[in-house]
Amino acid sequence: MERKVIEAYKDCDYKLNYHGSRNVQVLKDSLDQIDGETYADIYGQGTLINDFEEKMALMLGKESAVFYPSGTMAQQIALRLWCDEVGSREVAYHPLCHLEIHEQDGIKELHQIHTFLLGEENRLLTIEDIKGLPTSVKVLLIELPQREIGGQVPSFDALVEIRDYCLEKGIRMHLDGARLLEVLPYYQKTAPEITTLFDSVYISLYKGINGVAGAILAGPKDFAVHSKVWKRRYGGDLISLYPYILAADHHYELRKDKFVDYYELCRLMAYRINQCPHMVTEPKIPVSNMCHVHMDMPLEQTAAVLEKVYSETGIGLTPSIMKEDENTSWFAVTTGDALREAPSDVIDRLFDKLKSEMEIV
């Protein structure tokens, strides 16, 4: 039944999730803007890659930035570097950290780093959790926003309190800021105002920005220099990375001023969703351009409702749904250009149909 939802979504005239269909046009749009005689980067060197890294360092308020082909590579290397500096192979992070649940224990197998899982799966880390760390743990990762619990974030004051404590205890802080740009409207802060609380930061270049692939790791100059050594060891210095860099730069410029719109649209979507029976968002009021939608019905029933709504309206809300337990299911909503560019009557039509179908469940 879930496959029918995916197929129905593909057939929709309006696909409201994220920035629309993810296809090779993402790259073509980028290359169309570039003179074909532009020199490519070669093994991590050259004007093209160096200029982009400097641009990202400035945007993030850090001394230096390094382009990586993947965030998985960048973050494992960042944590290894901080572990080496503090002289301890121990790292603390949330139980649903990307490194813990999506990377096949790469940080443990490749670097023999022991991880401490802080707090509980269904809530954010707190200063009390961090104060409970063994004194041997001197590296902490915090994710903003916390994707696996609906994109929640701690308050800025809570982040400052955590930073002050970590400074006192000599704990290095790394920011998993894959979606950092998406939470700036909520915090009403610039990127440097957030990243100054952290020793290093990673951002994704394909999530909110919608590039092809890639990531930026930023921090002190020496940190960046040493990270390039590990990047080479990982095989991250492909002969040329320019398709990813050009796409990232193009789509960053295209969307850097739209994140307020995405954020406000997500709040609107959450409001509309919470008016429908059997549906509730987490968080109730989004703090970024994403939220989770929890359904008090089994996966098969949710799939049947969505497949019917998509097929009869030609409007798709999300392409995928997940099982929570035998009686409940959930899916993620991420707002971007697709929703921003959709006519208001399309949104009304979707929710009129969705609400009516949920009322008769």
N, C-alpha and C positions, 0 to 999 in steps of 0.2 A: 504493500500500500504506500510506503514511503517513496518508492520509485515513481508512483503515479503523481505524487506531489511535485517531485523534481521535474517530471515531464510536463505537467500542467504549468508549472512556473516558466519553463523554457518557452512554452507556446503563448504566454501572455503578451499582450500589446504593451503593457506597462509593467516593468519589473522594478519595484520600489526599493529593493535592498541595495545599500551601498552606492556605488557609482554606476550601476547598470552592468551589462554583460562584460565579463573580463575576457577580452580577446586580443589578437595581435594588433588591433588598432591602437592599443595603448602605446606600443612601440612605434608604430608608423607615424602617429601624430608627433612624436618626439623627433624622429629623424627628419621629418619634413621641414623642420625649422633650422636644420644644420647644413652648413656648407660641406659638400662632399669632400673637399680638400682639407678639412680639419684633421689634424694629426690625432691619432688614437693614443691612449695611454699604453705604456709598455711595462709590464710587470710592476705595476703600482707607481710608476713614475710618469711625469709629463704634465704639461700645463692643464690639460683637460681634467685630470683627476685631482691634481694639487689645488687648482682654483676652487673646485667644488668642495673639497675638504676644508679649505679656509673659510668658505662661505658658511658651511655648516657649523664650524667651530664658533664663528661670530654669532650666528643665530642662536646657538646654545649657550653662549657665554663661557666657553671653555678655551684654554690655550691652544689645544690642537684637536683635530678630528681625523679619523681614519675610516675610509670606505671599506666595507666588507661585503662579500657576496651574500652572506646570510647573518641574521641576528643570532642564531644558535652558535655559530662560530665566534661572533664578537663577544657574547656574554660569557661563554666558557673561558675565553682568553682573559677577559677583564677580571673575573674572579680568581683565576690562577695568578695573575699579576699581583693582586692585592694580597693573596695568601702568601706569596713569596716575600712581599715587603714586610708583612707583619710576623712572618716566621711561624705560621700555623696553617695547616691544611684543613681548616674548618670554616664552614660558611653557614649562615642562617638565612632562611626565607620561609615564606608562607607555604602551607602544605599543597596548594594548587599552583605553585610557581611553575612556569613553563619548563624550566630545567628539570623539575621533578616528575612531571607527568607526560611530557611530549618529546623528550630527547633520549630515550632509551638509556638513561643514567650515564650520559656522555661525560659529565663532569667528574663522576665517580670512577668510571672505567679508564678514562684517558689521563686524569690528573690525580687519582687517588685522594680526592677531596671528600671529607666526611661532611654530611649535611645535617643540620638541625632544623626540624620543621616547627615553626613557631605558630602559636595560636590554633584556631580551629578552622576547618574548611569553609564554613558558612559565614565567616565574618572577617573583617579587616584585622590586621595586626594592631596591637596597642603598645603603648610605652611599658605597660606592666609585663606584657609578653617578653619584650626586649630586656627588661631588667632581670628577668628570670634566666637569661642565658648563662651558661658556664663562662667563667672568666677567660677560658682559653679561646673562645670564639671572638675573633676580631674583624670579621667581614660580614656585612649584612646587605642583602638585596631587598629592595622594596619596589613593587610594581605599581605604576600609576597610568591608567586606572587598572583595577584588579579585574581582568577580563572574565575569569571563571566564576565570579560572583556578580555578574551583571554590569561590570564597569564601575564599581564603587571606588571611592577615594576617601582618605582621611582628610580632616580639615587642614588648612595651612598651618594653623597654630599647633596642631598635633604633630605635623612634620617638623616644625621648628623645635618642639620639645624633644622629639626623637633625635634630631641632629645634635642638640645641646648635650644630651646624655651620651651619645656616641663619641663626641669630641672629648668629653670628660674621661671616657673609658678607653680611648684610643681605638675605637671601632671604625673601620673604613665602610663607607656607604656607597653602594652602587645602585643606580636607578635603572630599572627595566622600564624605559619610557617608550616602548614600542608605539604606544598611542598617546604620547605626551602632548602633541599639538591639539588633540581632541579635548583635553581637559583644561586647557588654558582659559577658555571662555568662562567656565565655572569658577575657577580660582580668581579670575580677573587679574591674572598675573602674566608677565612675559615669561618666555622660556628661561632666560637667565635667572629670573627671580626664583624659579623653582629649582633649577639645576645647581644654583650656588649652595644649596643644602646638601649636595651629594659630591662625592669625590670623582665619580665618573658617571656617564650616562650613555645609554644606547637608545636610538630611535629607529623605527622601521621606515623604509622608503617605499613600501608598497601597500601598507594598510590604509591609513587615512589619506596619504598622499596619492596612492594608486599608481606607483611606478611599476616596473616589471618585476624587480626583485632588489634586494640589497639592504644594507643597514649602515648606520654611522655609529662609531664608538668614539666618544669624546672625553677628554680629561686633561690632566697636566701634560706638559711637553714630554717629559721623560717617560711617562706612562704610555703615551702614543708611540714613541720611538720603540719601546720594548714590545708593544703590542704588534708592531709590524714584523718583528722577528717571529713571533708565534703565528702570525698570519701566514708567513712563508712556510712555516712548519706544517700548518694545516692544509697547505695547498691552495690557500685563498688568493694568492697572487697569480691569477690567470694571465695569460699573455696580454689580454686586453679585457677591460671591464666596461668599455664605453657604452654598450647598449643599455646597461643598467644605470650608469651615471647620467647619461643624457636623458633617459626617461624620468629618472628621479628629479633632476633639475627642472625639466619641463613641467612635470605635474606638480612639483612643489610650488613653482611660481603661479601655476594655474589655480591652485587651491588654498594657498597660504592665508588668504583673507576671507575664506568661506567657512571657517570652522565655527564661527559664531552662529551662522545660519544653520549648519548641521546640528549644532547643540540645541538650538531653539526648536528645530523641527523634531528632534527626538523627544523633547518634552511634550510637544503637541501630540505626537504619535502615542506616547505613553498615556496621556490623558484620554485619548480616544479608545485605546485598548482597554483601559481600566473601566470604561463604561460598558464593556461587553461582558455578559455573564460567563462564568467559568474561566476568566482570564485575568491575570494580575501581573504587573511588571515588577521586576527587581533591578534597580531600586524603584520605588513607587514614582519618584520624580528623578529622572536621569540626571547625572552629573557630567555626562559626555554625550557623544553621538551614538551611544549604544546602550541597550538594556536587554535583559532576558525576559521572556514572556512565559509564565508558568500556567499550565492548563490543568484543571482538576479532572482530567479524563485520560484514559489510556492512549498510548501512541497511535494505535489503529483508528481510534475514534477521531482524534485530532487530525490525522492524515485525511480521513474521509471528508471532514468538514472543509479543510483547506483546499483539497482537490476540487470539491464542488464549487467553492467560492471562486477559485481561479478560473475554472472552466466556464462558469456562467458569466463572469464579469470581464475576463481578459486582463485582470489586475492581480499581480502577485506581490505578497508581502515578504515572504522568505522562501528560499529554495529547500531548506532542510529543517527537519524536526528531530528531536532526540527523546529517548525514553528516560524518564526520571526514576520511576518504579512501576509496579504493575498497574497502578491506578492513575498515574500522572505523567505528563510529558512537558517538554519545553522547547523553545526555539529562541534564537537571538535576532534582534532587530538592530540594524546599523544604518543610520541615515547619512546620505551623501547627495551627490548631484542628481541621482535618479529621482529622489523624492523632491529635491529642490526645484527640479524642472517640470514636475508633473502638475497638470492643471488641478485646481482645488476641487472641481467637480468629480475628478477621478478618485481623489481621496474620500470624498463623501460617498461615492458609489460603493467603494470597497467596504467601508465601515457600515453602511446601511445593510449590505448583504451579509457581512460577517456577524453583525449583531443579531439579525433576524435568524440566522442559522444557529447561533449559539443559544438563542432563547427557546428553541424547540428541542434542544439536545436532552 
